[in-house]
Amino acid sequence: MPTPAGSRLDVGKLLDRVEGIAPIQAVEAATEALAELLGASELSFLIADFSGHAVVRLTAAVAGARGGRVQAGAQAETVPLAGTRYARVLRTQEVAVEPLDDGARLIAPVTDRGDAIGLLELVLPALPGPDLVADVAAAAHALAYVVIATRRHTDVFEWGQRTTPFSLPAEIQRRLLPSSYTCEAGQFTLAGWLEPAASVGGDTFDYTLNRDALHVSITDAVGHEVEAALLATLLVGALRNARRQGLDLAAQARYANDALADNAPPGRFVTGQLLRVDLVTGTAAVVNAGHPFPLRLRDGRVQEVALGIEPPFGVVPGRSFAQQPFPLRPGDRVVFLTDGMQERNAAVLDVEIALRETAGLHPREVVQELGAAVLRATGGDLRDDATMVCLDWYGGPPRGSDSVHGADADLASAARA
């Protein structure tokens, strides 16, 4: 039965419906349940593809038909984003309501902590009131959790996000990136993006948020294709291992440097920057291993953050790296980037101007826009990977582990109702 007028969607009941269902069927079951609970005549889930330029209609449910469906192969509909209502919802992160002759179409962002996973699209028999719109937003947020939990067990979502095939080097490189490119966490928002060259150049970015610190890295392995991807794998694996052992920033750099020196072929190296932000004190430190300087937008001005330069990882065996202070103020936006953003083929792109022009955008949009800008500047002929990480620092005390805010608070409230 559809949700009665004046009542609220029971998100907890929705999540119960997908418990115990095989992972490949969980999102199908969720879309079917949502169509029933919301009284939708049509409902579908569209997943954002890796390019950032399209969404793919991955599941669909129709009133009166049992079961949504995970579409396969040529059946899945790829929808370009440029100039569409889908693009507007992804950008604004607000539910869009479009009146129809016999009801209304709603499109809601399926997002968790700023990571825009996709969209929920449904058709209702009448224009919805504010409560029903809020229910749809909560349902879309709940669907994000279903997708996150389910995609650990199946390739269906990974397949859906690939509108073009990956080469082997690109497959290896993709495995090195964090599972979510965006993180909103109270004191900061962070987003990363990688525009791969036609010949994969071995760029990576990574981050992790611990109880009292944010760790960020951006790296660029020398060479191209499988050789560069394997070198990047060695470095990222070493950095993660060192970080998870609890080593400080300088020790992480030394560990990764020795891992390359001991295991990579002679002459192979990786440039990079490692950042650690202390969330208690609001201070930050960085290691700069031969990498391009980051850019900082502060009070409307864009400047390079000049850092001491040390050799790239893998060049000098046994090398110790200095941990430099990295000044942060509330309101700062810092962009870390690889040299693919500055290579000769992209010389017409002024990254500083582009950063000023995107000052009002969410970091997720900033990195995607910078990636699109470098593609435009090179006419699509990107000869080296172009990678960037945007960090917005708001400052303030860290939020307690028991605090729930924003959309998470709405979801928790709805689940308890």
C-alpha positions in Angstrom: 0.0 0.0 0.0 1.3 3.5 -0.7 2.3 5.7 2.2 -1.0 7.2 3.6 -1.5 11.0 3.4 0.0 12.7 6.4 2.2 9.7 7.4 6.0 9.5 7.0 8.0 6.9 5.2 9.4 4.3 7.5 13.0 4.1 6.4 13.8 1.4 9.0 11.2 -0.8 7.4 12.7 -0.1 4.0 16.1 -1.2 5.2 14.6 -4.3 6.8 13.2 -5.3 3.3 16.7 -5.7 1.9 18.2 -7.6 4.8 18.9 -11.2 4.0 18.5 -10.7 0.2 21.4 -11.7 -2.1 23.6 -8.6 -2.8 22.9 -8.7 -6.5 19.2 -8.3 -5.7 19.3 -5.8 -2.8 19.1 -2.6 -4.9 16.3 -4.1 -7.0 14.4 -5.0 -3.9 14.9 -1.5 -2.5 13.6 0.2 -5.7 10.6 -2.2 -5.7 9.9 -1.4 -2.0 10.2 2.3 -2.5 7.8 2.3 -5.5 5.3 0.5 -3.3 5.8 2.6 -0.1 5.8 5.9 -2.0 2.9 5.0 -4.3 5.1 5.6 -7.4 4.0 4.3 -10.8 7.6 4.3 -12.0 10.9 4.4 -10.0 14.5 3.9 -11.1 18.0 4.3 -9.8 20.6 6.0 -12.0 24.3 5.6 -11.1 26.9 8.3 -11.8 29.6 7.0 -14.2 33.3 7.4 -13.6 33.7 10.1 -16.3 31.4 12.6 -14.4 29.6 13.3 -17.7 26.7 10.8 -17.6 24.4 8.6 -15.4 23.3 5.1 -16.2 19.8 3.8 -15.5 20.8 0.7 -13.6 17.5 -0.5 -12.0 13.8 0.2 -12.7 10.5 -0.7 -11.0 7.0 -0.3 -12.5 3.8 -0.4 -10.5 2.0 -3.7 -10.9 5.2 -5.6 -11.9 7.1 -7.8 -9.5 10.8 -7.0 -9.1 13.0 -4.2 -10.3 15.7 -5.3 -12.7 19.4 -4.8 -12.9 19.9 -4.1 -16.5 22.6 -5.8 -18.5 24.8 -5.0 -21.4 23.1 -3.0 -24.2 19.8 -2.7 -22.2 21.2 -0.1 -19.7 20.4 3.4 -20.7 23.3 5.9 -20.6 22.1 9.5 -20.1 24.5 12.4 -20.8 24.4 15.0 -18.1 25.1 18.2 -19.9 22.2 20.6 -19.6 19.8 18.1 -18.1 17.7 18.1 -14.9 19.9 15.2 -13.7 22.9 17.5 -13.8 21.1 20.2 -11.8 20.1 17.7 -9.1 23.6 16.4 -8.8 25.0 19.9 -8.6 22.4 21.4 -6.2 21.9 18.2 -4.1 18.2 19.1 -3.9 15.1 17.2 -4.9 13.6 18.4 -8.1 9.8 18.3 -8.7 8.5 18.4 -12.2 4.6 18.6 -12.7 3.2 16.1 -15.2 -0.3 16.0 -16.8 -1.1 13.0 -14.6 1.1 13.6 -11.6 4.7 14.6 -10.9 8.3 13.5 -11.6 10.7 13.7 -8.7 14.5 13.3 -8.9 16.5 13.0 -5.7 20.3 12.8 -5.1 21.6 9.5 -3.9 24.4 10.8 -1.8 26.4 10.0 1.3 28.8 12.5 3.0 29.1 14.5 -0.3 29.8 11.4 -2.4 27.3 11.7 -5.3 26.5 8.1 -6.0 23.6 8.7 -8.4 19.9 9.6 -8.6 16.5 8.3 -7.6 13.8 9.1 -10.2 10.2 8.4 -9.6 6.7 9.3 -11.0 3.9 10.0 -8.5 0.2 10.2 -9.3 -0.1 13.7 -7.8 2.0 16.7 -6.9 3.7 15.9 -3.5 3.5 18.0 -0.4 6.6 19.0 1.6 6.4 15.9 3.8 6.4 13.5 0.9 9.3 15.4 -0.8 11.2 15.0 2.5 10.4 11.3 2.5 11.8 10.9 -1.0 15.0 12.7 0.1 15.3 10.3 3.1 14.6 7.3 0.9 17.3 8.4 -1.6 19.7 8.7 1.3 18.8 5.3 2.6 19.4 3.9 -0.9 22.9 5.3 -0.8 23.6 3.0 2.2 22.2 0.1 0.3 24.4 0.7 -2.7 27.5 1.2 -0.5 26.9 -2.0 1.4 26.0 -4.0 -1.7 28.7 -3.0 -4.1 31.4 -4.7 -1.9 30.0 -8.0 -3.2 29.3 -7.5 -6.9 30.7 -5.9 -10.0 27.3 -4.7 -11.2 27.7 -1.2 -9.9 31.3 -1.0 -11.1 30.1 -2.1 -14.5 27.3 0.5 -14.5 29.8 3.3 -13.8 31.9 2.4 -16.9 30.5 3.9 -20.0 33.8 3.1 -21.8 36.0 0.1 -21.3 39.1 0.3 -19.0 42.5 -0.8 -20.2 44.5 -3.0 -17.8 46.7 -0.1 -16.5 43.5 1.9 -15.9 42.0 -1.1 -14.0 45.1 -1.3 -11.8 45.1 2.5 -11.2 41.4 2.5 -10.3 42.0 -0.1 -7.6 44.4 2.4 -5.9 41.8 5.2 -5.5 39.6 5.6 -2.5 36.1 4.0 -2.8 34.6 7.5 -2.3 36.1 10.5 -4.0 34.3 12.9 -1.6 34.1 13.3 2.1 32.1 15.8 4.2 33.2 15.7 7.8 32.2 18.8 9.7 35.6 20.5 10.0 36.3 20.0 6.3 35.1 18.8 2.9 37.5 17.0 0.6 37.1 15.8 -3.0 39.5 14.2 -5.5 39.4 13.6 -9.2 41.6 11.9 -11.8 41.4 12.5 -15.5 43.4 9.6 -17.0 45.6 10.2 -20.1 45.1 8.0 -23.1 48.3 6.3 -21.9 47.8 5.9 -18.2 50.4 7.9 -16.3 50.4 6.4 -12.8 48.7 9.2 -10.8 46.9 8.4 -7.6 45.2 10.2 -4.7 44.2 8.8 -1.3 42.8 9.9 2.0 41.6 8.5 5.3 39.9 10.1 8.3 40.9 8.8 11.7 39.6 9.8 15.1 42.0 12.8 15.4 43.6 13.3 12.0 42.9 13.5 8.3 45.6 12.0 6.0 45.8 12.9 2.3 48.2 11.9 -0.4 48.7 12.7 -4.0 51.3 10.9 -6.1 52.6 10.7 -9.7 54.6 7.6 -10.7 57.2 8.0 -13.5 56.4 6.4 -16.8 53.2 5.2 -18.4 50.9 2.2 -18.7 51.3 -1.0 -16.7 54.9 -0.1 -15.6 53.6 3.2 -14.0 50.5 1.5 -12.6 52.6 -1.2 -10.8 55.0 1.4 -9.5 52.1 3.4 -8.1 50.7 0.2 -6.6 54.0 -0.3 -4.7 54.0 3.2 -3.4 50.4 3.4 -2.3 50.6 0.0 -0.7 53.7 1.2 1.3 52.0 4.4 2.3 48.9 2.7 3.5 50.9 0.0 5.4 53.0 2.7 7.1 49.9 4.8 8.0 48.1 1.8 9.4 51.1 0.9 11.6 50.7 4.3 13.2 53.9 5.8 11.9 54.1 9.6 11.8 54.2 11.5 8.6 58.0 11.6 8.2 58.3 7.9 9.0 55.5 7.1 6.4 57.6 8.9 3.8 60.8 7.1 4.7 59.0 3.7 4.7 57.5 4.4 1.2 60.8 5.6 -0.1 62.7 2.5 1.1 59.9 0.3 -0.3 60.5 1.8 -3.8 64.3 1.7 -3.4 64.3 -1.9 -2.4 61.7 -3.3 -4.8 61.3 -1.0 -7.9 63.7 -1.2 -10.9 66.6 1.3 -10.9 65.6 4.7 -12.1 61.9 4.3 -11.2 60.5 7.0 -8.8 57.3 8.7 -7.7 56.7 12.3 -6.8 54.2 13.1 -4.2 52.9 15.1 -1.2 51.6 13.7 2.1 49.4 15.9 4.3 48.3 15.3 7.9 45.7 17.6 9.5 45.4 17.4 13.2 41.7 17.7 13.8 42.1 18.6 17.5 44.6 21.5 17.1 43.6 22.5 13.6 47.3 22.4 12.5 48.7 20.6 9.5 52.1 19.2 8.3 53.2 18.1 4.8 56.0 16.1 3.2 56.9 17.3 -0.3 58.8 14.7 -2.4 59.6 16.6 -5.6 55.9 17.4 -6.4 54.3 20.6 -7.9 53.3 23.1 -5.2 49.6 23.2 -4.1 47.4 26.2 -4.7 45.5 28.0 -1.9 42.4 30.2 -2.3 42.3 32.6 0.6 40.3 35.8 0.9 39.6 35.7 -2.9 43.3 35.4 -3.8 45.0 32.3 -5.3 48.6 31.7 -4.4 51.1 28.8 -4.6 52.0 27.3 -1.2 55.8 27.3 -1.4 57.3 24.2 0.2 60.7 22.9 0.7 61.5 20.4 -2.1 63.0 16.9 -1.4 63.8 14.1 -3.8 61.0 12.0 -5.1 60.3 8.7 -3.4 62.7 6.0 -4.5 65.6 8.2 -5.6 67.8 8.2 -2.5 67.8 4.9 -0.5 67.6 5.4 3.2 66.6 9.1 2.8 64.8 10.8 5.8 62.1 13.3 4.9 61.4 16.6 6.7 57.9 17.2 8.0 57.0 20.8 7.1 54.3 22.9 8.8 51.4 23.6 6.4 49.5 26.8 7.3 45.7 26.4 7.4 43.0 29.0 8.3 39.2 28.5 8.5 37.9 29.4 5.0 40.9 28.2 3.1 40.5 26.1 0.0 43.6 24.2 -1.0 44.1 22.3 -4.2 46.8 19.7 -4.6 47.6 18.7 -8.2 49.9 16.6 -10.4 51.9 18.0 -13.3 49.4 16.7 -15.8 47.4 19.9 -14.9 50.4 21.9 -16.1 52.0 19.9 -18.9 52.8 21.6 -22.2 49.7 20.3 -24.0 47.6 22.0 -21.3 49.5 25.3 -21.3 46.4 27.3 -22.3 44.7 26.4 -19.0 45.3 28.9 -16.2 44.6 26.8 -13.1 44.7 29.8 -10.8 42.0 31.6 -12.8 39.9 28.4 -13.0 40.2 28.1 -9.2 39.0 31.6 -8.7 36.1 31.1 -11.1 34.9 28.0 -9.2 35.1 29.6 -5.8 31.4 29.2 -5.1 31.2 25.5 -6.0 31.3 22.5 -3.8 34.8 20.8 -3.8 33.2 17.8 -5.7 32.2 20.2 -8.5 35.6 22.1 -8.3 37.7 19.0 -9.1 35.3 17.8 -11.8 35.3 21.3 -13.4 39.1 21.5 -13.3 39.3 18.0 -14.9 36.8 19.1 -17.6 38.8 22.3 -18.1 42.1 20.5 -18.7 40.3 18.2 -21.2 39.0 21.3 -23.1 42.5 22.9 -23.0 44.1 19.8 -24.5 41.3 19.1 -27.0 40.8 15.8 -25.3 44.5 14.8 -26.1 45.7 14.5 -22.5 49.2 13.2 -22.6 49.6 12.7 -18.9 47.2 12.0 -16.1 45.7 15.1 -14.5 44.8 14.6 -10.8 43.6 17.0 -8.2 42.4 17.0 -4.6 40.4 20.0 -3.2 40.3 20.5 0.6 38.0 23.1 2.1 39.0 23.8 5.7 36.3 25.2 8.0 38.1 24.6 11.3 36.4 24.5 14.7 36.5 21.6 17.2 36.1 18.1 16.0 32.5 16.8 16.2 31.9 14.0 18.7 31.5 10.5 17.5 27.9 10.4 18.8 26.8 13.5 16.9 24.6 13.0 13.8 23.9 15.9 11.5 22.6 16.9 8.2 21.0 14.2 6.0 22.3 11.6 8.5 20.1 13.2 11.2 17.1 13.1 8.9 17.7 9.5 8.1 18.2 8.5 11.8 15.1 10.4 12.8 13.0 8.7 10.1 14.3 5.3 11.0 13.3 5.8 14.7 9.8 7.1 13.8 
